[in-house]
Structures are given as C-alpha cells and as structure tokens.
C-alpha cells in the first residue's frame, strides 16, 4: 500500500491522529478486514505497537474488533468516522468549557493571578512587547488589549479588516461603550463594508479614509500594528507587533488625530 506523506499529514491534522494511527487506519481501509499483524506489515508499523494503535482507533470510533480467532478488525465507513469525530470534538469542548468555567471560582485562578501580578511588577516597560504570528493569534491579542481599555481605542484598518473587527469585536465594543470608552475607527468605507458599519450602530465613531494602515492604539499607551497588507498575505502568515510604550503610542495617536479631522464621517460618504 502506497499512501503519499502529504495525504497522511492532512489526515493527522483533520482527525487529530498520530502517524502510526493514520498508517494503520489507511491500511485497514484498503483491506476492509485484517489482523493486527497484516496491518503492521502493510503500514510499516512495528508489530509491538499495532495492537495498542488499533485499541486507540477502536476507542475513537475508527475501527471495530471482530469476535473470534485470530482477532480481526473492520474499518468503519469514513463518512461515519467524520460524524463520530465531530461528535467527540463537541463533547470534549463542552467538558473542557465547563471545567474552565468552574476554575473561575477556585483558588487556582487566584494563585495564577497573584503570580502574574508579581511578575508584571518586575518587568521593565521595554520588555512588554512581542511578535504575533497568524491572524488567529493576532486577533486574540487584539481582543485582550481592546477589552482592557479605560479611556480610548483608536483603530485604523483596511476594508476587510473593518468587517472582521466589527464581526469579531462587537461584543467587546458593547462592553466598552457601557464603560464610557471612546472608540474611533478609520477605514475605507465601501459597499461591502457599509452594511457591517451600519450594524455597529453608535458603538463607535467611524470615518472614511483612502489611505488605510493597520494598527490599534489603546489609551495612548499600548500599540498593536500589523506589518503586512491583509489582501496580500494568507491569514496563517499575517504578522503583528505588540508594544506597551506610551511614548510611541501617544505620538502615533497624535498623528491619527490630525488625519481624523479631514476624514469623512460615514454619512458624508457617497457609498450607497
């Protein structure tokens, strides 16, 4: 049996299996029914590991063990495997979520916060910086930074970035609005983005700009800026830089204030 490494890698990623598991599973799929020894030879997996691997695949719902001697294994149809994996992922996520919710009221979180607060006191301001790789990580950190705003949030972004931020951070903007935090967003207002802007209501003041950049300034102290054009980079390779530096952040916000005066409010744009 010859299975390309690229195909095996995809299976590992989609089904959360290790290399031996995907080799044994695909070997069994190619045979329908087989013994552990036969599968070991076909998949080029050590015989000493084949029974453990098949037991693991059985627990995960990929195979069924037949009764009798010698022990044989039957492959579950792939469509059914997908449904079983989806169900298990949901159940695991629900269990983990409940566990983390319970953590809020325990001494463990109190102790973790104490450790973090002690560590922050020892950090030099220049050390409060970092590189953020991948749009998922980037937006997670953006949400954390914006959520902690006390006075203001200044955002300059692209058309696509505007839509993403409105969809992803709306709940955060609602919380900030209740706390009286001032939110300003500058971005190209287009037919595609105007619907998203309208859905945001009065949670933020948004103005049009033809010269978008990608940065967020919080309270004139913290800055997150993206170094690549989001239309030219795959989300996996998007990169951002986070710095906690009032000197630079306030200077950038000052430049933004000058440009803001000449930007058109959404109502004044000709986009319909």
Order of alpha helices (4+ residues) and beta strands (2+ residues): alpha-alpha-beta-alpha-alpha-beta-beta-alpha-alpha-beta-alpha-beta-alpha-beta-alpha-beta-beta-beta-beta-alpha-beta
